[in-house]
Amino acid sequence: MKPDVAGTAIPALAVMVGALLSALLSTLRGRPAGRLAGLIVTGPLVTLALVLLAAAYGRPAYLDVALVLALLSFAGSLVFARFLSRTL
């Protein structure tokens, strides 16, 4: 029998959205170093959420979006870290 992927992915997605909200709050408010930490945490959380959505709904196109987001969030973190090092 095939396991019910949607039954396990949706609760995991709800937990990740809760973690994502706190990371986004850290990104939007706080000192620049805290914003960088929030940005670094937010990228993988959104990527994993998209992977869970792809598994739950059987949409492989979400995996492509997750891969592109992972690469862009890493690059964005590096750019922000470089900018932050110049201002300190």
Number of C-alpha atoms within 10 A of each C-alpha: 3 4 7 9 13 16 10 13 18 17 11 13 20 12 11 16 15 10 14 20 12 14 21 15 12 21 21 14 11 12 10 17 15 15 19 20 15 22 21 20 20 21 21 18 18 19 21 18 22 22 22 22 19 20 18 17 13 12 13 12 11 19 18 14 14 20 14 12 17 18 13 13 19 14 12 16 18 14 12 16 16 11 11 13 10 7 7 6
